[in-house]
Amino acid sequence: MTEPGIRIEGLRKRYGQGDTAVDALKDVHLHVAPGEVVGLVGPSGSGKSTLLKCLGAVIEPSGGRMVLGGDTIYDEGWKTPDLRALRRDRIGFVFQAPYLIPFLDVTDNVALLPMLAGRPNAEARARARELLKALDMDHRARAQPSELSGGEQQRVSIARALANRPPVILADEPTAPLDSERALAVVALLNQMAVQHHTAVIVVTHDEKIIPTFKRLYHIRDGRTHEVRGEGQT
């Protein structure tokens, strides 16, 4: 198998100490290959959000190992000195709400991350235009976020997530506010972009419209994961 873009081994997360301690993650194992989109589902309180926050280097696990893009970022402790740079350069985030900056046009919303990473403005904007064209949004490059539909805003957020060429994208309920047609279109775009950019993508979702599309799916319950192979095609 291709070296995974994401590999998690024995990940644990405990909140609190002593008798009041809560084990949100107990023994999580998960892998996603570059170019693959994998779903993560589970009931409320099962550990989905905690797992995503650990992967996104937002909170620190209590133990285990995480590998992103071939680099070990956590192994019983952080192995990278700059978590902010890790989040900026190695991980793309897509959320339920697009969180576009309202006073920047579409191109600058996408170009902002490369600019913050030190890319020249012209290079960052060229990268933004390349992604917008790939996502069939180049005709909206000068539009303000308020002028976009919900589906268009989510396309822009996908472009932004890819702007720094991260090996990993974490998508948290990206289709929840969309109707069936737009939700399926967003999943199709994530699959297309994953293959095109050799990116490993995890989609956390409750959305029954898109769950059948995943070829591989992880269920998480009581802090443990269980892989289910599906028959979805996107």
Secondary structure, DSSP 8 states (H G I E B T S, - for coil): ----SEEEEEEEEEES-GGG-EEEEEEEEEEE-TT-EEEEE--TTSSHHHHHHHHTTSS--SEEEEEETTEEEEESSB--S-HHHHHHHHEEEE-SS----TTS-HHHHHHHHHHHTT--HHHHHHHHHHHHHHTT-GGGTT--GGGS-HHHHHHHHHHHHHTT--SEEEEESTTTTS-HHHHHHHHHHHHHHHHHHT-EEEEE---TTTGGG-SEEEEEETTEEEEEE-----
